[in-house]
Amino acid sequence: MATNTPSVEEWIEDPRVVELLEERMDHKDYLIFRELNEDGRLSDTELAERVDLSRTAARRRRKNLQEEGIMEIFALLVFQQADYTYAEVQISYAASATRADIDAFIEELVDDALIYEVAECVGEHDLMIRVWQSSLDDINVHVREHLQGNDVVDDYTLVPITKSHKMFHRDFRTDGDAG
């Protein structure tokens, strides 16, 4: 079955994406996001030229988007390309866990450099974390250190990820996988 995952450029031009983004930012801010999403290393001068603003206006808008937390410019480590193992861990809280206990537990997870995502969930599980390491054995050890015997945790499921096809709107399939 052939799939046509949109490229980064196609994704950001998709009318549904534009409409959602422009609910939270005006069109010029959207254009700034679009350009920086394609190349986060653009100078303010080049950014201004691409979005038809003065350098000062482009810099001010970029800084405002960053300071408001709407946009972040970062590098993405592609774990499978770098030959790291990564997994999702779905966690259910113990019925006896207090909000203060849960908040302290989340803080501990957020502070762990090998956990790259911590997200509260609705449904069967209460929390989802994503963790990376050199091997699945190392992930198991790391996860057990945080979760086994922890009074906040009732149960958890570790789901190793074997391959990412898309992450942050980037297609990670090889040419042979795409069609």
Backbone as a ProteinNet text record, in pm:
[ID]
protein_1_A
[PRIMARY]
MATNTPSVEEWIEDPRVVELLEERMDHKDYLIFRELNEDGRLSDTELAERVDLSRTAARRRRKNLQEEGIMEIFALLVFQQADYTYAEVQISYAASATRADIDAFIEELVDDALIYEVAECVGEHDLMIRVWQSSLDDINVHVREHLQGNDVVDDYTLVPITKSHKMFHRDFRTDGDAG
[TERTIARY]
84.5	0	88.6	75.4	156.6	96.3	183.4	139.8	223	163.4	232.8	238.1	334	351.6	397.8	330.7	371.1	510.4	583.9	714.2	690.7	798.2	786.3	723.6	767	713.7	564.7	524.2	382.6	299	353.6	280.1	249	347.7	329	242.6	225.2	138	-2.8	-24.7	-155.9	-257.2	-368	-465.8	-516.1	-526.4	-571.5	-468.6	-341	-233.8	-229.3	-236.7	-234.3	-349.4	-468.2	-584.9	-565.1	-514.9	-491.2	-386	-276.8	-169.9	-216.7	-295.7	-340.6	-452.5	-498.9	-588.4	-511	-378.8	-297	-195.4	-177	-78.9	-129.1	-83.6	-126.7	-45.9	-81.1	-21.1	130.2	177.8	322.6	396	336.6	398.6	399.9	291.6	288.7	402	421.2	528.4	665.5	684.7	810.8	830.2	726.2	734.3	766.4	698.7	719.9	866.2	922.6	1061.5	1159.8	1137	1228.1	1211.4	1093.8	1072.9	1155.5	1168.9	1249.5	1399.1	1438.7	1580.1	1589.9	1608.8	1613.6	1736.2	1832	1955	1950.1	1834	1823.4	1860.1	1933.7	1960.5	1832.8	1823.5	1707.4	1697.4	1810.2	1809.2	1747.2	1791.2	1736.1	1589.8	1557.2	1418.4	1330.1	1375.1	1298.7	1274.1	1376.6	1360.4	1256.2	1257.2	1165.8	1020.5	997.8	859.6	815.8	900.2	868.4	841.4	938.5	936.3	1073.4	1080.5	1211.7	1283.2	1414.9	1492.7	1449.1	1425.7	1383.9	1248.2	1154	1019.7	1026	1105.4	1118.2	1179.7	1285.5	1350.5	1253.4	1180.6	1085.5	977.6	923.3	819.1	875.2	995	1056.8	1078	1133.2	1159.7	1029.2	925.3	795.7	740.1	748	699.7	777.7	906.9	989.8	960.8	951.5	928.1	790.6	692.3	558	549.7	656.3	658.3	581.9	541	467	560.7	683.6	778.9	912.3	974.4	1107	1192.9	1315.2	1408.2	1504.6	1509.3	1594.4	1642.1	1744.5	1792.8	1723.7	1697.7	1629.9	1727.4	1750.6	1832.5	1742.7	1775.3	1696	1753.7	1689.3	1742.8	1772.9	1681	1705.2	1822.2	1842.5	1956.3	2088	2083	2202.3	2221.2	2133.6	2139.5	2121.7	2027.9	1988.4	1855.8	1829.9	1703.7	1614	1485.4	1393.7	1259.8	1184.6	1060.2	962	835.6	728.2	692	665.9	623.6	490.3	388.5	254	235.4	199.2	196.5	56.2	13.1	-112.7	-77.7	-143	-117.3	-187.9	-129.3	-193.7	-310.4	-418.3	-536.8	-503.5	-404.7	-367.7	-275.9	-229	-135.5	-204.7	-142.5	-197.8	-145.7	-209.3	-164.3	-22	11.4	147.8	248.3	211.7	299.4	319.1	209.7	214.6	300.8	282	361.3	510.3	544	685.2	741.2	662.1	701.7	726.4	635.4	651	777.3	801.6	921.6	1047.8	1049.2	1162.5	1183.9	1074.7	1084.6	1131.8	1078.6	1117.3	1266.1	1319.4	1459.9	1556	1505.1	1588.9	1626.9	1755.1	1803.7	1775.5	1750.2	1723.8	1575.1	1492.5	1349	1323.5	1280.6	1266.7	1123.1	1027.3	890.1	817.9	740.6	654.4	519.9	414.6	284.1	173.8	85.1	-31.4	-133	-206.5	-297.6	-438.6	-532	-669.3	-697.6	-758.6	-790.7	-736.1	-689	-643.1	-522.2	-435.2	-313.8	-319.2	-244	-243.6	-126.4	-16.8	105.4	177	241.6	323.3	458.6	564	698.7	766.4	862.3	945.8	1089.9	1162.4	1297.4	1389.2	1517.8	1615.7	1739.3	1809.7	1929.3	2007.8	2115.9	2199.5	2135.2	2059.1	2000	1867.8	1790.2	1664.7	1689.5	1795.2	1829.9	1854.5	1927.2	1953.7	1824.4	1733.8	1604	1528.9	1524.9	1455.7	1510	1640.3	1702.2	1663.9	1674	1644.7	1499	1408.3	1265.7	1234.3	1289.1	1265.1	1313	1426.9	1477.7	1375.9	1304.2	1204.7	1070.9	1030.2	891	865.7	953.4	926.8	942.9	844.2	846.7	809.8	771.1	731.9	584.1	553.5	416.9	317	365.2	276	230.1	310.5	285.7	209.5	95.7	20.8	70.9	85.8	124.2	187.5	269.1	323.8	348.3	349.2	377.2	486.7	592.4	703.1	682.7	681.5	660.6	785.2	875	993.1	950	1014.6	985.5	1092.2	1047.9	1142.6	1177.4	1086.8	1113.4	1016	1066.5	981.3	970.6	848.4	826.2	812.9	762.8	740.6	751.5	821.9	834.6	854.1	779.6	787.7	777.1	685.3	653.6	769.6	861.8	971.5	949.3	965.2	949.7	1084.5	1091.7	1216.4	1224.5	1132.1	1139.7	1247.8	1309.7	1403.7	1324.2	1384.6	1313.2	1244.7	1309.1	1250.9	1127.6	1113.4	997.6	878.9	901.2	796.8	690.4	714.5	615.6	561.1
-118.3	0	124	204.1	324.6	435.2	503.3	619.2	737.5	851.1	974.1	1064.7	1040.4	1126.5	1262.8	1367.7	1500	1536.2	1604.9	1656.7	1765.8	1810.2	1918.3	2040.6	2069.3	2185.7	2168.3	2047.2	2022.1	2026.5	1970.2	1968.9	2110.3	2194.5	2328.1	2416.3	2376	2449.3	2390.3	2275	2210.3	2309.5	2335.8	2434.4	2406.4	2278.8	2245.6	2290.1	2273.1	2314.3	2466.2	2532.7	2679.5	2734.1	2678.1	2725.1	2708.5	2592.2	2570.6	2665.5	2681.9	2770.3	2915.5	2955.8	3094.9	3121.7	3018	3041.4	3103	3076.3	3120.5	3228.9	3251.8	3352	3417	3537.7	3601.4	3545.4	3588.9	3531	3553.5	3669.6	3695.3	3602.7	3580.8	3487.6	3346.1	3308.7	3177.9	3167.6	3272.1	3270.4	3257.3	3324.8	3313.7	3170.6	3111.3	2972.3	2881.2	2901.3	2817.4	2822.2	2941.1	2954.7	2893.9	2917	2862.3	2711.4	2660.2	2515.7	2448.7	2517.7	2465.2	2479.4	2591.3	2615.2	2703.2	2640.7	2713.2	2800	2790.6	2869.4	2999	3033	3156.7	3278.1	3368.6	3495.8	3579.3	3674.6	3763.5	3840.8	3874.4	3946.4	3860.9	3733.3	3645.5	3612.6	3592.6	3567.2	3684.4	3806.1	3926.1	3933.8	3901.8	3903.2	3802	3684.2	3577.3	3605.4	3681	3706.1	3850	3925	4062.1	4153.1	4152.6	4241.9	4306.7	4411.2	4466.3	4367.2	4375.8	4287.1	4302.7	4425.8	4453.2	4389.8	4403.5	4346.2	4193.6	4135.5	3989.1	3937.2	4003.4	3962.5	3976.1	4086.6	4108.8	3999.9	3970	3867.2	3728.4	3696.3	3566.8	3554.1	3659	3656	3644.1	3714.6	3705.6	3563.1	3500.4	3362.8	3269.1	3291.2	3208.1	3236.6	3365	3401.4	3357.5	3355.7	3310.4	3158.2	3091.3	2945.4	2881.5	2960.8	2908.3	2836.8	2884.7	2828.8	2809.6	2696	2667.3	2621.5	2666.4	2624.9	2527.4	2404	2303.1	2203.7	2130.4	2021.3	1893.9	1805.1	1679.5	1565.1	1489.1	1369.3	1257.4	1199.9	1092.4	961.4	906.9	792.1	674	641	521.9	543.2	662.8	689.4	685.2	725	724.5	589.3	493.6	357.2	350.3	431.6	423	347.7	290.1	223.1	320	318.8	407.7	338.2	384.7	317.2	415.9	377.4	448.2	366.3	433.5	365.4	426.5	341.7	384.1	350.2	450.4	437.3	464.3	380.3	402.3	435.6	539.3	580.7	488.3	474.6	404.4	489.2	424.5	496.5	581	539.6	611.4	731.5	749.8	859.2	994.4	1085.3	1220.8	1307	1419.7	1511.8	1557.6	1580.6	1623	1512.5	1386.7	1274.2	1265.2	1280.2	1272.5	1385.6	1505.9	1619.8	1599	1546	1518.2	1409.6	1308	1200.2	1254.8	1337.1	1397.6	1482.8	1559	1642.6	1557	1443.6	1350.9	1301.4	1269.3	1221.4	1332	1451.5	1565.2	1595.9	1577.8	1607	1501.8	1388.1	1278.2	1303.8	1313.9	1346.4	1237	1115.3	1006.3	989.3	1069.7	1072.1	1197.8	1178.3	1294.5	1342.1	1272.1	1321.9	1269.6	1356.7	1320.6	1386.2	1302.4	1356.2	1290.3	1372.5	1317.7	1274.3	1167.1	1105.3	1096.2	1072.5	1043.1	904.4	820.4	686.2	580.5	472	357.5	389.7	477.5	513.6	660.5	693.8	831.3	914.5	846.6	916.1	834.6	903.7	838.4	906	825.2	880.1	811.8	879.6	821	832.5	723.5	712.6	654	690	635.6	589.5	496.7	438.8	366.1	300.9	225.3	94.5	33.7	-97.1	-111	-210.8	-238.2	-280.6	-355.8	-393.4	-269.2	-171.7	-48	30.1	28.6	94.8	25	-108.2	-182.6	-147.4	-145.1	-111.3	30.5	122.9	263.9	282.4	220	232.8	169.7	52	-13.1	74.1	142.1	230	337.7	387.7	492.6	436.9	322.5	280.7	167.2	69.7	-42.9	0.9	-33.6	3.7	148.5	221.7	362	364.9	431.1	433.8	504.6	586.4	656.1	563.1	464	378.1	252.4	231.6	107.4	2.2	43.5	-50.9	28.6	-38.7	25.6	-78.3	-29.7	-112.3	-44.9	-118.3	-66.6	-115.5	-22.2	-54.8	-10.6	-104.9	-68.3	-21.6	80	130.5	73.9	6.1	-58.3	28.9	118.9	205.1	321.9	440.3	559.2	593.3	608.2	646.8	797.8	860.7	1005.1	1059	1169.6	1236.1	1385.2	1466.5	1611.7	1649.5	1583.7	1611.5	1585.1	1499.8	1457.4	1311	1277.3	1140.7	1071.2	963.9	892.3	761.3	739.4	617.4	631.3	519.2	519.8	515.4	546.7	545.9	412.6	303.2	171.6	146.3	217.6	198	283.5	388	487.1	442.1	342.5	311.3	180.4
0	0	0	-99.9	-111.4	-25.4	47.4	124.6	80.8	89.9	53.1	173.9	261.6	377.1	327.6	370.6	323.5	373.3	288.2	329.9	433.7	499	596.6	530.6	409	338	308.4	268	238.6	365.7	475.3	601.9	646.4	644.9	699.6	609.5	483.1	391.1	386.2	451.6	452.5	510.1	441	489.7	630.6	669.4	805	907.8	875.7	965.9	975.3	861.4	859.3	942.9	924.2	998.6	1149.8	1191.8	1334.7	1389.6	1316.7	1363.6	1370.4	1272.5	1271.2	1371.4	1441.8	1555.2	1671.6	1678.3	1791.5	1753.9	1625.4	1581.3	1452.9	1426.8	1302.8	1184.9	1065.2	944.9	938.5	978.9	976.2	1073.5	1191.8	1286.6	1230	1162.7	1096.6	994.4	915	814.5	880.4	992.6	1066.9	1114.6	1173.2	1216.3	1098.8	986.2	868.1	823.6	815.7	770.9	870.7	999.8	1100.9	1117.2	1086.9	1090.2	981	868.9	758.3	787.1	847.6	878	1001.4	1117.4	1243.8	1261.3	1166.7	1178.4	1097.1	1044.6	966.5	1051.3	991.9	1060.3	1058.4	1148.4	1148.6	1018.3	958.8	831.5	721.8	711.2	607.6	636.2	762.9	800.7	758.9	786.2	751.2	601.1	522.4	376.7	331.2	390.4	348.6	385.9	494.7	539.1	514.9	445.7	406.1	527	619.3	734.6	747.7	828.8	860.8	952.6	958.6	1046.3	1191.3	1233.5	1371	1400.2	1308.2	1328.1	1329.8	1240.5	1236.2	1366.8	1413.2	1538	1655.2	1662.5	1772.1	1772	1656.2	1646.9	1683	1633.8	1664.9	1814.9	1875.2	2019.1	2098.7	2055.5	2124.2	2117.6	2001.5	1987.8	2080.4	2091.1	2178.6	2326	2361.5	2501.1	2549.5	2459.5	2495.5	2499.6	2458.4	2460.2	2346.4	2248.1	2133.5	2037.1	2027.3	1933.3	2003	1974.4	2026	1909.8	1906.7	1802.4	1867.3	1812.4	1872.7	1767.7	1805	1720.7	1767.1	1675.4	1705.5	1686.4	1792.7	1783	1732.9	1618.7	1560.6	1613.2	1715.3	1786.9	1695.9	1604.7	1522.6	1427.6	1380.1	1291.9	1370.2	1497.1	1582.3	1651.7	1622.3	1674.1	1826	1877.4	2017.5	2025.6	2140.8	2167	2242	2209.6	2279.5	2297.6	2396.6	2431.5	2491.6	2484.5	2551.9	2675.1	2785.7	2907.3	2948.8	2956	2994.7	3141.9	3221.4	3366.9	3420.3	3513.4	3586	3730.8	3783.6	3920.9	4020.2	4136.7	4247.3	4296.8	4336.6	4385.6	4508.6	4583.9	4706.6	4682.5	4558.6	4528.7	4541.8	4615.2	4628.3	4513	4492.7	4386.7	4414.1	4539.7	4575.5	4541.5	4570.1	4535.3	4384.6	4311.8	4164.9	4109.7	4160.9	4113.6	4139.4	4256.1	4288.5	4196.8	4168	4077.8	3936.6	3888.4	3755.5	3751.9	3856.7	3862.7	3852.1	3920	3913.6	3770.3	3701.9	3563.7	3469.5	3488	3403.6	3418.4	3537.3	3563.3	3509.7	3464.6	3414.9	3269	3241.7	3106.5	3004.2	3047.4	2953.7	2924.3	2988.5	2959.5	2877.5	2752.4	2664.4	2647.3	2704.5	2703.3	2825.9	2889.1	3002	2971.5	2957.7	2918.2	2999.6	3056.7	3125.7	3021.1	3051.1	2955.2	3012.4	2923.2	2959.9	2904.2	2983.7	2936.2	3028.8	2971.1	3049.2	3136.2	3090	3163.4	3202.1	3305.8	3356.9	3305.5	3273.4	3235.2	3128.8	3038.2	2936.7	2939	2942.8	2930.9	2813.6	2756.9	2652.2	2698.1	2683.6	2737.8	2632	2638.1	2543.5	2618.3	2555.9	2616.9	2507.9	2547.8	2453.5	2411	2501.6	2472.1	2545.8	2506.4	2574.3	2718.8	2742.3	2879.9	2964.9	2909.6	2983.7	3008.9	2912.5	2932.3	3045.4	3043	3148.5	3286	3300.6	3429.1	3469.7	3377.3	3406	3447.7	3375.3	3405.9	3541.3	3567.1	3697	3812.7	3796.2	3902.8	3940	3840.3	3865.1	3912.7	3860.5	3876.4	3974.8	3980.6	4071.6	4216.9	4297.4	4437.8	4463.5	4360.3	4376.1	4417.3	4528	4581.2	4489.7	4397.2	4304.8	4192.4	4159.5	4043.2	4083.7	4018.1	4036.4	3938.4	3811.3	3706.6	3593.1	3513.3	3394.4	3285.9	3163.5	3046.6	2967.1	2939.6	2859.1	2715.6	2621.3	2480.8	2402.9	2371.5	2292.1	2152.7	2103.7	1969.4	1876.2	1773.2	1682.6	1562.7	1526.1	1411.2	1412.3	1388.3	1374.3	1226.8	1181.2	1042.6	1028.3	1134.1	1129.9	1271.6	1285.1	1414.4	1388.5	1461.6	1443.5	1296.8	1227.1	1087.6	993.3	1037.5	951.3	916.3	790.8	741.8	754.3	834	856.5	780	690	611.2	506.7	472.4	361.3	232.8	119.9	-7.3	-32.8	6	-15.2	68.8	181.3	269.6	229	151.1	125.7	27.7	-52.4	-153.6	-144.7
[MASK]
+++++++++++++++++++++++++++++++++++++++++++++++++++++++++++++++++++++++++++++++++++++++++++++++++++++++++++++++++++++++++++++++++++++++++++++++++++++++++++++++++++++++++++++++++++

